[in-house]
Amino acid sequence: TPATTGTFDMYWIAVHPAFQGRGIAQALDQTAVDFVRERGGYLLIAETSGQPGYDRTRAFYEKQGYGRLAEIPDYYKPGDALVIFGKRVS
């Protein structure tokens, strides 16, 4: 992330529905963590929507050890919040 010393943004982890439930998303997340760690980073940020259709996405981040850091109401559009998750990388 520009102007930080070790924060990285992960924009998307996406797995085709036909391949979900096979551990692919967890492997992609681990690859992102390894990428950050190898570059001396310490914080990985993931953003998603607050819409009900993103319930599984938010649950995924929590299961992977991300903490919910912030929520900005009406970010994407009225009624659609931005939810920011973060995970410390050691």
C-alpha positions in Angstrom: 0.0 0.0 0.0 1.5 3.4 -0.9 2.9 5.4 1.9 3.1 2.4 4.3 6.2 0.4 5.4 4.6 -3.0 5.4 0.9 -3.0 4.7 -0.4 -4.9 1.7 -3.8 -4.8 0.1 -5.4 -8.0 -1.2 -8.1 -7.0 -3.7 -9.8 -10.3 -4.4 -9.7 -14.0 -3.8 -12.1 -15.7 -6.2 -12.7 -19.3 -6.9 -15.1 -20.5 -9.6 -18.2 -22.0 -8.0 -17.6 -25.4 -9.5 -14.3 -25.6 -7.6 -15.3 -24.1 -4.2 -15.0 -26.2 -1.1 -11.7 -27.7 -2.1 -9.3 -25.6 -0.1 -8.3 -23.4 -3.1 -9.3 -20.1 -1.5 -7.3 -21.1 1.7 -4.3 -21.9 -0.5 -4.6 -18.5 -2.3 -4.8 -16.7 1.0 -1.7 -18.5 2.3 0.1 -17.6 -0.9 -0.8 -13.9 -0.2 0.4 -14.2 3.4 3.7 -15.8 2.2 4.1 -13.0 -0.4 3.7 -10.3 2.2 6.0 -12.1 4.7 8.7 -12.6 2.1 8.7 -8.9 1.4 9.0 -7.9 5.1 5.3 -6.9 5.3 3.3 -7.1 8.5 -0.3 -6.4 7.7 -2.6 -7.8 5.0 -5.8 -5.9 4.3 -8.9 -7.3 2.6 -12.0 -5.3 1.7 -15.5 -6.6 0.8 -19.1 -5.6 0.7 -21.5 -5.6 3.6 -24.3 -7.0 1.4 -25.9 -10.3 2.5 -24.6 -11.8 -0.7 -21.1 -11.5 0.8 -21.8 -13.3 4.0 -19.7 -16.2 2.9 -16.9 -13.9 1.9 -16.8 -12.2 5.3 -17.0 -15.6 7.1 -14.1 -16.8 5.0 -11.9 -13.9 6.0 -12.8 -14.4 9.7 -12.0 -18.2 9.4 -8.6 -17.3 7.9 -7.7 -15.2 11.0 -8.6 -11.7 9.7 -10.1 -9.3 12.2 -12.9 -6.9 11.2 -11.2 -3.5 11.4 -13.8 -1.1 10.1 -17.1 -0.6 8.3 -18.0 2.4 6.2 -21.8 2.6 5.6 -23.0 3.4 2.1 -19.6 3.1 0.6 -20.4 1.3 -2.6 -23.9 2.6 -2.8 -26.7 3.5 -0.3 -27.2 0.4 1.9 -23.9 -1.2 0.8 -21.1 -0.8 3.3 -17.4 -1.4 2.8 -16.1 -3.9 5.4 -12.4 -3.9 6.0 -10.6 -6.9 7.4 -6.9 -7.2 8.4 -4.5 -9.9 9.4 -1.1 -9.6 11.1 1.6 -11.4 9.2 4.5 -12.5 11.4 
